């Protein structure tokens, strides 16, 4: 199966370890622009550096915690407003 994810964007939760990190790497390998979401900013910065990056790919992260859903919702909405308005 051929999946073309070039110029697509994915938000991957729990992306600093385990399945979340593996999914983020797999999506990046398929040339998807990946936004990581997790609690620890230092680890997020390291994982962003580890993601495969081809021509034009831009990976990013959001620091957030599902224990605080309203705050997380606000951060994701703000991210979309600020960073993704130029993509659409």
N, C-alpha and C positions, 0 to 999 in steps of 0.2 A: 504494500500500500504506500502510495506517495502522498505525504501530507506537506503542503506548502504553507509554512508559517512566516515567510518573509514579510516584513513590515506589519506583522501582527504583534499585539502586546498581551502579556499574561501577568496576572497578579497571583503570586504563589505564597500562600500563608504557611507559617511554620517552616520557613525555607532555610534555616541555618543548620539543620541537621536532619538525618534520617530520610524518610520518604520525601518530605518537602524539598530538601536540598537536591535529592536525586531528580525530582520532577523539574526543578528549576534548571539544572544542568542539561537535562534531556531537551527541554524546550529551547534553551539557548543553542544547543547543537543543531536544532532544526531551524535556526536563524530567527527565532522569535525574540522580541525585545522583552526582557523579564524585569518585573518589579517584585522585589522580595519584601516580605512582611514578617516581622518577628519583634521580640522585645529587646534584644541586646544589640545596640548600635555598633559596638566594636566588632562583634561577630558578623553582623550584616555587611560591614565594610570589607571584611576579609572574604566573605563568600562572593560578593560582587566582583572582586578581583579574580576569583577562581572561575567565573563563568566564561565559557567560550565566547569569543566575540569576533564576528566576521565583519566585512565591510558595512559600515553604517549602523550596526547594532548599538543600541544604547540601553544599558542595564541601570537600574536604580533600586532604591529601597525606601520603605516606610517603617519607622519605629512605632510599634503599637502592641497592645496587649488585649486579648479577647476577654480578660477579666473586667475590662472597662469598656463595654460595647458602645456607649454614647461617644466617648472620647475617640475610640477607634473609627467610628462612623464619620466623625468630624474630620479626622486626619485624612481618611481616604477621600472624602469629598473635596477637601482642600487640595490634596495632591492632584486630583482630576482637574479641578479648576485651574490650578497654577501650571502644571506640567503638561497636561494633555490637550489643552485647548488648541495648540498648534498642530496637533497630529490629525485632527478630524477635518 
